[in-house]
Amino acid sequence: MTTQQAGPGYEQLGNGRKLGLLDVVAQSVGFMGPVFSVAAIVPLVAGIITASGKGAGGAAPLAVVIAAVGMLGLGWTVVQFTKRIQSAGSLYDYIAEGLGERIGVAAGWVYYAGIIILGAGIAVLIGGTVHDLLLAEFGHSVLPGWGWNVLLLALLAVVLHLGVQLSTRAQFVLAMLSLAVMTVFFLYVIIKSGSANSFKAFKPSSSPTHWSGVLFGVLYGVLLFTGFEAAANVAEESEHPKRDVPRAVLFAILAAFGFYLLGSYAQVVGFHFDLNAIGQANGNAPAPAAGLVTVLAGPHSAGGVGAVAVRRLVELIVLLDMTAVYIGVSVSGARGVFAMARDHRMPKALARVSARRGTPSAGNAVVVVVYGTWIVLTAAWAGLFATPGLPHYFAMYSWLSAFGAFGLAVTYALLSLAVLSPVIDTALWRKGLACLLGLAVTGGAIFGSVYKVTAPTIYAPYAALAVLVLGFAASFVFTGRTRAGQIR
């Protein structure tokens, strides 16, 4: 029995425009932002900037391998549900199908809230990063950070309004260009490192605390793959969703794994497995989000293996990939609001669709308004979630991304349980293995979100849990109708 798209009387996306395989792949890859992730999260995997002070150290590539295995379990689960359901609701629909409507609604609230709040974090981060990089490189930023944020938000609103094809293709160009340039750079770093290259990157002994440190690295390594499932959010607008979405999900995980493995290895070998040098380099980055890669790309006198021109190119590439993430997160968030409103699990007015463009106009408006609100709060309230030693925009991003990451991790955990449902008609041992792998990595990510995390960041997972409870309560208030993804 195969689930189809929504029938008569249900709002529809796409307006006859259909996405091809590359568009669907771009949605997952764009959301993940491999270049941005490898720059911002590898220091977490290595344990350089974690609250606990624990991480994989020089064994960061080993932690990436283990995290990828767990994420493949989750990817297999998404693929199984995608074969049954092809709607804009994605994980909300999957969990409702496997664990029941009320749990599905609660998961949908925290999942899409997590995505939109994560997008708000990017909306705050991107302008501040542009400002700091321009100031560091040229001595003038042209606009203040909030000015860049407003300008980029206006451009995002235009892209979202004009249609999903423009959104996905913009992501594709930005992500592929970024990946190509950074792959060449990482290979250059590895070749330049010469005799420093070693298999010890895959030995637990390269972590200061051995297996304990590696496993802490895995907790953060899971964050590298966040958003792999985003292709499912555009299944309803895909020409061949049953074929293309599963391919896109698995390709995104495998391709990202290869890139993360290369990028994490290049960063630890580029600093000769010296954790003190890695920590100092991360502290010397021209902008917190730029991470180790920009220092590594700089001239030898600044601790790198490149030149000023190479550093500026890498900074530009990180910004381009950050922009792809900005678009990808926003596309997914808007479609989540639309899907739940269409099923009457949120106010029905939020299901409004542009008659001309076939885009979720109300969902897009929610995204833009939420982003704009956080941009204003960041500019006007300097003490909100402030963290000593960090620019305010980055402290805000840290809090918002902690909320988003926790919300997504909880949703992934529920999805791992949902695969055990009889609706997934495959061998029990396969479902059990996928469930165990998914729970292992998501449970670890949830633990890493709260372990030794201090105020104000610790309030982020608490807030996400509050949204989960609110979503469960909403399942009684918004009684809903037959889910669009349930229509056969």
FINU-89458 format. One record per residue (C-alpha): x, y, z. Coordinates in Angstrom, 3 decimals. Layout:
         px         py         pz
          X          Y          Z
...
This chain:
         px         py         pz
      0.000      0.000      0.000
      1.547      3.262     -1.127
      0.773      6.696      0.224
      0.234      9.425     -2.334
      0.128     13.187     -2.273
     -2.781     15.212     -0.954
     -6.111     14.895     -2.693
     -8.869     17.377     -3.639
     -9.651     20.020     -1.018
     -6.088     20.124      0.292
     -3.736     23.004     -0.422
     -1.013     22.017     -2.871
      2.539     23.237     -3.401
      4.393     23.524     -6.667
      1.698     24.903     -8.975
      2.665     22.343    -11.620
      6.407     23.013    -11.307
      8.333     19.838    -10.471
     11.807     19.395     -9.034
     14.393     17.084    -10.540
     16.934     14.919     -8.744
     19.581     17.662     -8.544
     17.081     20.037     -6.941
     16.152     17.438     -4.331
     19.808     16.641     -3.608
     20.525     20.364     -3.285
     17.879     20.718     -0.571
     19.601     18.186      1.688
     23.157     19.280      0.894
     22.245     22.954      1.166
     20.624     22.481      4.577
     23.626     20.534      5.868
     26.105     23.153      4.651
     29.164     20.874      4.569
     31.715     23.696      4.274
     30.134     25.796      7.022
     29.782     22.690      9.196
     33.364     21.552      8.699
     34.561     25.047      9.646
     32.293     25.587     12.658
     31.815     22.090     14.109
     35.172     20.307     13.700
     36.588     22.352     16.639
     33.693     20.944     18.693
     34.480     17.395     17.553
     38.125     17.903     18.475
     37.104     19.260     21.895
     38.719     22.664     21.435
     35.697     24.814     22.276
     33.323     22.480     24.162
     31.972     23.308     27.601
     33.165     19.943     28.924
     36.653     20.346     27.471
     36.418     16.803     26.108
     36.680     15.747     22.521
     38.401     13.521     20.009
     41.469     15.717     19.628
     43.706     14.385     16.868
     41.303     11.469     16.426
     38.540     13.755     15.146
     38.397     11.844     11.815
     37.694      8.612     13.752
     34.806     10.335     15.532
     33.444     11.443     12.144
     33.513      7.834     10.880
     31.560      6.561     13.904
     29.014      9.406     13.663
     28.481      8.651      9.968
     27.675      4.997     10.693
     24.968      6.047     13.131
     23.545      8.610     10.727
     23.300      5.971      8.003
     20.929      4.118     10.324
     18.774      7.220     10.523
     19.058      7.734      6.784
     17.796      4.190      6.148
     14.818      4.929      8.397
     13.958      8.107      6.479
     14.178      6.184      3.198
     11.709      3.543      4.423
      9.137      6.176      5.342
      9.743      8.141      2.151
      8.657      5.110      0.143
      5.235      5.403      1.809
      4.760      9.138      2.254
      5.634     11.930     -0.159
      4.371     15.166      1.363
      5.747     18.435      2.665
      5.317     17.146      6.233
      8.302     14.762      6.142
      9.376     13.773      9.681
      6.125     14.966     11.240
      4.219     12.608      8.946
      6.666      9.762      9.499
      6.462      9.892     13.281
      2.675     10.254     13.236
      2.483      7.194     11.001
      4.756      5.165     13.264
      3.961      6.380     16.794
      0.511      7.928     16.519
     -0.994     11.303     15.735
     -0.421     13.068     19.052
      3.265     12.172     19.266
      3.595     13.080     15.603
      2.087     16.518     16.199
      4.334     17.133     19.204
      7.358     16.066     17.145
      6.262     18.318     14.288
      6.064     21.345     16.559
      9.525     20.849     18.039
     11.068     19.785     14.712
      9.871     22.739     12.680
     10.372     25.152     15.557
     13.914     23.798     15.771
     14.460     24.333     12.049
     13.094     27.887     12.065
     14.996     28.885     15.214
     18.160     27.357     13.742
     17.505     29.487     10.665
     17.121     32.537     12.892
     20.540     31.721     14.302
     22.000     31.745     10.792
     20.110     34.981     10.061
     21.879     36.603     13.024
     25.247     34.953     12.385
     25.701     35.663      8.703
     25.648     39.447      8.903
     27.968     39.535     11.904
     30.396     37.219     10.126
     30.381     39.335      6.954
     31.014     42.422      9.096
     33.922     40.873     11.027
     35.614     39.341      7.973
     35.448     42.589      5.997
     36.774     44.509      8.992
     39.638     42.054      9.517
     40.647     41.917      5.861
     40.021     45.453      4.621
     39.569     47.610      7.719
     36.011     48.574      6.815
     32.770     46.586      6.933
     30.620     48.880      4.696
     27.546     48.133      6.855
     27.101     47.260     10.528
     26.331     43.622     11.271
     22.601     44.245     11.632
     22.619     46.087      8.293
     24.050     43.041      6.524
     21.480     40.879      8.308
     18.581     43.016      7.076
     19.938     43.116      3.510
     20.410     39.345      3.378
     16.976     38.742      4.912
     15.394     40.863      2.179
     17.212     38.833     -0.496
     16.092     35.602      1.199
     12.462     36.762      1.175
     12.678     37.342     -2.577
     14.216     33.911     -3.214
     11.558     32.167     -1.095
      8.748     34.020     -2.854
      9.974     33.337     -6.385
      9.748     29.575     -5.944
     11.404     26.417     -4.734
     13.251     25.831     -8.015
     15.146     29.085     -7.622
     15.796     28.228     -3.961
     17.151     24.746     -4.636
     19.218     25.798     -7.632
     20.735     28.679     -5.714
     21.641     26.180     -2.991
     23.070     23.783     -5.568
     25.353     26.388     -7.156
     26.523     27.763     -3.811
     27.076     24.341     -2.217
     28.802     22.710     -5.206
     31.122     25.673     -5.739
     31.996     25.705     -2.042
     32.599     21.953     -1.921
     34.785     21.963     -5.035
     37.039     24.779     -3.825
     37.351     23.413     -0.290
     38.077     19.871     -1.476
     41.002     21.192     -3.515
     42.178     23.241     -0.525
     42.007     20.299      1.880
     43.949     18.086     -0.553
     46.549     20.855     -0.820
     46.860     20.989      2.987
     47.332     17.218      3.188
     49.993     17.217      0.466
     51.704     20.240      2.035
     51.799     18.459      5.417
     54.190     15.842      3.996
     55.656     13.585      6.683
     53.108     14.803      9.250
     50.464     12.627      7.579
     49.651      9.654      9.778
     47.048      6.956     10.453
     47.032      8.061     14.076
     44.047     10.238     13.139
     42.096      6.977     13.317
     43.556      5.752     16.602
     41.785      6.437     19.933
     45.173      7.115     21.512
     45.307     10.383     19.551
     42.583     11.741     21.810
     43.811     13.098     25.173
     41.252     10.882     26.922
     41.293      8.026     24.376
     37.919      6.328     23.717
     36.118      8.635     26.134
     37.252     11.648     24.125
     36.438      9.978     20.809
     32.892      9.269     21.946
     32.447     12.870     23.066
     33.641     13.828     19.590
     30.948     11.576     18.132
     28.284     13.495     20.089
     29.248     16.662     18.263
     30.018     14.822     15.025
     26.320     14.064     14.702
     25.711     17.814     14.333
     27.720     17.727     11.104
     24.914     15.736      9.470
     21.965     17.758     10.755
     19.522     18.379      7.922
     20.388     15.303      5.840
     16.651     14.530      5.631
     15.707     17.948      4.198
     15.077     16.483      0.730
     11.917     14.933      2.171
     10.502     18.413      2.819
     10.244     19.018     -0.949
      8.959     15.515     -1.829
      5.554     16.954     -2.663
      7.151     19.217     -5.268
      9.420     16.525     -6.714
      8.784     14.912    -10.087
      9.742     11.423     -8.879
      9.638     11.560     -5.049
      9.646      7.801     -4.406
     12.822      7.477     -6.446
     14.629     10.782     -5.999
     14.133     11.564     -2.304
     15.668      8.281     -1.025
     18.602      8.750     -3.399
     19.064     12.329     -2.253
     19.000     11.418      1.460
     21.559      8.627      1.165
     23.740     10.587     -1.250
     23.764     13.574      1.106
     24.962     11.437      4.029
     27.624      9.578      2.033
     28.930     12.628      0.170
     29.012     14.697      3.350
     30.803     11.888      5.162
     33.550     11.820      2.535
     33.959     15.585      2.720
     33.906     15.706      6.537
     36.469     12.934      6.723
     38.752     14.820      4.354
     38.144     18.168      6.066
     38.605     16.946      9.638
     41.786     15.098      8.715
     43.206     18.091      6.843
     42.590     20.348      9.831
     44.281     18.122     12.420
     47.210     17.169     10.180
     47.581     20.777      9.022
     48.440     21.670     12.628
     50.521     18.486     13.046
     48.079     16.986     15.588
     49.121     19.704     18.053
     46.018     20.466     20.141
     47.541     23.631     21.574
     48.187     24.927     18.060
     44.658     23.970     16.995
     43.153     25.775     19.988
     45.250     28.882     19.403
     44.339     28.892     15.702
     40.646     28.684     16.481
     41.010     31.631     18.855
     42.836     33.626     16.162
     40.143     33.152     13.513
     38.976     36.531     12.099
     35.358     35.553     12.906
     34.180     32.784     15.260
     32.147     31.041     12.541
     35.135     30.954     10.178
     36.951     28.451     12.372
     40.277     26.732     11.814
     40.068     26.639      8.041
     40.595     30.373      7.590
     43.693     30.351      9.796
     44.993     27.268      7.991
     44.486     29.035      4.653
     46.522     32.062      5.741
     50.239     32.680      5.255
     52.888     30.769      7.198
     53.612     33.832      9.331
     50.043     33.649     10.641
     50.181     29.895     11.314
     48.754     28.704      8.000
     49.961     26.929      4.875
     48.545     29.294      2.245
     48.572     33.024      1.638
     46.442     36.095      2.250
     44.673     35.611     -1.087
     43.928     31.962     -0.257
     42.554     32.939      3.154
     40.240     35.501      1.588
     39.018     32.942     -0.951
     38.298     30.430      1.819
     36.460     33.094      3.840
     34.311     33.854      0.806
     33.601     30.152      0.279
     32.523     29.716      3.911
     30.137     32.667      3.491
     28.705     31.221      0.272
     28.036     27.899      1.956
     26.525     29.672      4.952
     24.162     31.348      2.500
     23.191     27.938      1.078
     22.383     26.778      4.622
     20.339     29.955      5.157
     18.209     29.180      2.110
     17.917     25.435      2.788
     16.820     25.824      6.394
     14.271     28.464      5.396
     12.752     26.334      2.621
     12.307     23.401      5.026
     10.897     25.531      7.834
      8.302     27.250      5.638
      7.096     23.917      4.258
      6.812     22.451      7.723
      4.527     25.267      8.865
      2.476     24.817      5.689
      2.149     21.034      6.109
      0.993     21.161      9.721
     -1.419     24.037      9.036
     -2.832     22.187      6.039
     -3.564     19.251      8.335
     -5.197     21.703     10.783
     -2.536     21.051     13.433
     -1.647     24.763     13.439
     -3.856     27.757     12.554
     -5.334     27.011      9.111
     -4.417     30.460      7.778
     -0.752     29.404      7.800
     -1.479     26.941      4.971
     -1.979     29.771      2.463
     -0.250     29.157     -0.884
      0.693     31.707     -3.551
     -1.660     31.092     -6.467
      0.931     32.276     -8.971
      4.105     30.757     -7.574
      2.813     27.688     -5.758
      4.953     28.604     -2.735
      3.844     28.498      0.932
      3.327     32.242      1.228
      2.166     32.159      4.862
      4.966     29.774      5.853
      7.493     32.027      4.135
      6.071     35.009      6.036
      6.438     33.175      9.359
     10.084     32.444      8.581
     10.875     36.038      7.593
      9.063     37.521     10.608
     10.810     35.173     13.077
     14.203     35.898     11.538
     13.560     39.641     11.549
     12.500     39.536     15.197
     15.732     37.865     16.253
     17.785     40.290     14.168
     16.131     43.199     15.986
     16.587     41.535     19.400
     20.269     40.914     18.683
     20.866     44.535     17.680
     18.766     46.131     20.415
     19.343     43.885     23.443
     23.075     43.471     23.982
     22.623     41.492     27.203
     20.327     38.807     25.767
     22.121     35.421     25.991
     25.433     37.286     26.136
     28.495     35.095     26.681
     31.824     36.506     27.919
     34.528     36.504     25.258
     32.137     36.119     22.319
     30.652     38.749     19.989
     26.986     39.176     20.851
     25.808     37.948     17.449
     27.761     34.711     17.913
     26.458     34.219     21.448
     22.923     34.602     20.063
     23.691     32.125     17.280
     25.069     29.670     19.839
     21.856     29.790     21.859
     19.539     29.577     18.851
     21.515     26.753     17.239
     21.531     24.864     20.566
     17.729     25.097     20.579
     17.544     23.929     16.978
     20.031     21.084     17.354
     18.278     19.760     20.463
     14.866     19.931     18.799
     16.120     18.036     15.762
     17.906     15.442     17.922
     14.713     14.731     19.873
     12.820     14.349     16.596
     15.464     11.992     15.202
     15.187      9.889     18.375
     11.409      9.610     17.978
     11.881      8.724     14.315
     14.277      5.939     15.340
     11.518      4.466     17.506
      8.896      4.944     14.785
     10.749      2.611     12.421
      9.775     -0.333     14.667
      6.122      0.217     13.727
      4.403     -2.460     11.607
      3.793      0.198      8.929
      7.413     -0.363      7.857
      7.168     -3.716      6.155
     10.675     -5.131      6.256
     12.741     -7.573      8.311
     12.584     -6.928     12.058
     16.350     -7.254     12.457
     16.880     -4.429      9.962
     14.431     -2.191     11.763
     15.986     -3.083     15.100
     19.498     -2.292     13.886
     18.391      1.043     12.391
     16.585      1.869     15.646
     19.641      1.084     17.784
     21.996      3.077     15.565
     19.623      6.030     15.477
     19.029      6.034     19.225
     22.747      5.715     19.923
     23.732      8.804     17.964
     20.685     10.903     18.829
     20.846      9.943     22.499
     24.480     10.960     22.488
     23.675     14.259     20.796
     20.960     14.989     23.380
     23.412     14.201     26.183
     26.028     16.449     24.601
     23.456     19.263     24.463
     23.139     19.390     28.254
     26.339     17.892     29.717
     28.237     20.617     31.574
     26.531     23.278     29.464
     26.247     26.497     31.427
     23.761     29.362     31.400
     22.462     30.885     29.221
     22.962     28.125     26.597
     21.544     25.427     28.896
     18.175     27.186     28.708
     17.957     26.389     24.979
     17.225     22.642     25.343
     14.791     23.436     28.166
     12.966     25.808     25.808
     12.893     23.118     23.104
     11.383     20.651     25.574
      8.750     23.256     26.425
      7.841     23.468     22.739
      7.568     19.662     22.612
      5.088     19.765     25.505
      3.257     22.685     23.897
      3.010     20.683     20.682
      1.496     17.741     22.522
     -1.061     20.080     24.106
     -1.748     21.570     20.664
     -2.757     18.118     19.427
     -5.833     18.446     21.667
     -6.581     22.062     20.701
     -6.057     21.673     16.947
     -8.005     18.465     16.393
     -6.832     18.155     12.818
     -8.098     16.214      9.862
     -6.760     13.283      7.846
     -3.124     14.113      7.174
     -2.348     15.041      3.568
      0.462     12.509      3.698
     -1.996      9.845      4.824
     -4.316     10.059      1.835
     -4.052      6.897     -0.237
